[in-house]
């Protein structure tokens, strides 16, 4: 069977994509798996639209359980499985929590003391320091009506344009940068 025929059989829309759902359930046993997003959205929309939020002035919790189950299953498919042989479960979870908290603290400290350039001129200058402007390539189709082109006696073409006669931008005053990460810890 060719790949095309196999995919055609898998994506057959009869019986609410039964073949695809069966295949996805098999593949979900070995995450990570990326489900086809339109099918996931279809399930969510159907669960929301086909079930009333209120029944006899009471909240329909079955609807919300169904929606949360769909989201939980999709999230579980995307998670990378952890290798069980490395560390026992309780130790691994505490270690993982500690490492995540340390990372959050480092990120927050960096963001608290990060130097943010708010002046447009300074941002432009920093951008030009990283990547200088390229000289424009002139072709007959790119010449505008404002530019003029003349051929000198030596056979060279000279181009004049208002864009080529720009003056440099004045520099804005620069604030001193905050202390580095290592200096703050000392």
ZAMARGU-4260 file (C-alpha; in steps of 0.2 Angstrom, whole numbers, plus 5000, padded with zeros to 4 digits):
<rodrens>
0) 5000/5000/5000 | 5007/5017/4995 | 5010/5031/5008 | 4996/5041/5000 | 4983/5027/5001
5) 4988/5024/5019 | 4986/5043/5023 | 4970/5043/5014 | 4963/5028/5024 | 4969/5036/5040
10) 4961/5053/5036 | 4944/5046/5030 | 4931/5058/5038 | 4918/5044/5040 | 4912/5039/5057
15) 4920/5055/5065 | 4938/5051/5060 | 4938/5034/5068 | 4954/5027/5060 | 4964/5043/5064
20) 4957/5043/5082 | 4962/5025/5084 | 4979/5028/5077 | 4981/5044/5088 | 4977/5033/5104
25) 4990/5021/5099 | 5003/5034/5096 | 4998/5043/5112 | 5005/5029/5122 | 5023/5035/5117
30) 5023/5054/5119 | 5027/5066/5113 | 5014/5066/5099 | 5008/5081/5090 | 4989/5079/5086
35) 4981/5087/5070 | 4975/5104/5077 | 4959/5105/5067 | 4952/5089/5074 | 4956/5094/5092
40) 4947/5111/5089 | 4933/5102/5081 | 4931/5091/5097 | 4932/5107/5108 | 4919/5117/5098
45) 4907/5102/5098 | 4909/5099/5117 | 4905/5117/5120 | 4891/5120/5107 | 4882/5103/5109
50) 4881/5104/5128 | 4871/5118/5137 | 4881/5127/5150 | 4866/5129/5161 | 4853/5115/5164
55) 4838/5119/5175 | 4847/5134/5183 | 4862/5123/5187 | 4879/5123/5180 | 4882/5108/5168
60) 4898/5102/5176 | 4898/5087/5164 | 4902/5099/5149 | 4917/5107/5158 | 4923/5090/5163
65) 4922/5084/5145 | 4931/5100/5139 | 4945/5098/5152 | 4947/5080/5148 | 4950/5084/5129
70) 4963/5098/5134 | 4971/5086/5147 | 4973/5072/5135 | 4980/5084/5122 | 4993/5091/5134
75) 4998/5074/5140 | 5002/5069/5122 | 5014/5084/5120 | 5024/5080/5136 | 5041/5071/5135
80) 5041/5056/5145 | 5054/5056/5159 | 5066/5041/5161 | 5061/5032/5177 | 5079/5025/5180
85) 5087/5041/5184 | 5081/5046/5201 | 5066/5040/5212 | 5050/5049/5210 | 5049/5060/5226
90) 5067/5065/5225 | 5065/5069/5206 | 5050/5080/5209 | 5058/5090/5223 | 5074/5092/5213
95) 5064/5098/5198 | 5054/5110/5208 | 5070/5117/5216 | 5078/5119/5199 | 5063/5127/5192
100) 5062/5140/5206 | 5081/5144/5204 | 5078/5147/5186 | 5063/5158/5189 | 5073/5168/5202
105) 5088/5170/5190 | 5076/5176/5176 | 5067/5189/5188 | 5084/5196/5194 | 5089/5198/5176
110) 5073/5207/5171 | 5073/5218/5187 | 5091/5225/5182 | 5090/5223/5163 | 5095/5239/5154
115) 5081/5244/5142 | 5084/5257/5129 | 5069/5268/5127 | 5076/5281/5115 | 5072/5278/5097
120) 5088/5286/5091 | 5099/5275/5103 | 5090/5260/5097 | 5093/5264/5079 | 5111/5267/5083
125) 5113/5251/5092 | 5105/5242/5078 | 5117/5250/5066 | 5132/5245/5077 | 5126/5227/5075
130) 5121/5227/5057 | 5126/5242/5046 | 5115/5248/5032 | 5117/5240/5016 | 5120/5250/5001
135) 5104/5249/4990 | 5106/5240/4973 | 5100/5251/4959 | 5091/5243/4945 | 5080/5253/4932
140) 5064/5246/4939 | 5069/5252/4957 | 5073/5270/4952 | 5059/5281/4958 | 5052/5297/4949
145) 5061/5308/4962 | 5078/5302/4958 | 5088/5307/4942 | 5100/5297/4932 | 5113/5304/4920
150) 5127/5296/4910 | 5144/5305/4911 | 5156/5306/4896 | 5166/5292/4904 | 5151/5280/4902
155) 5147/5279/4920 | 5130/5281/4927 | 5127/5293/4942 | 5112/5292/4952 | 5105/5306/4963
160) 5091/5304/4975 | 5085/5313/4991 | 5088/5297/5000 | 5106/5297/4997 | 5108/5315/5004
165) 5103/5312/5021 | 5111/5320/5036 | 5117/5309/5051 | 5106/5308/5066 | 5111/5317/5082
170) 5116/5306/5096 | 5105/5305/5112 | 5113/5305/5129 | 5116/5288/5135 | 5113/5282/5153
175) 5126/5272/5161 | 5122/5253/5161 | 5117/5245/5177 | 5129/5234/5186 | 5132/5217/5179
180) 5124/5201/5186 | 5141/5196/5195 | 5144/5214/5203 | 5126/5214/5211 | 5130/5197/5220
185) 5146/5203/5228
</rodrens>
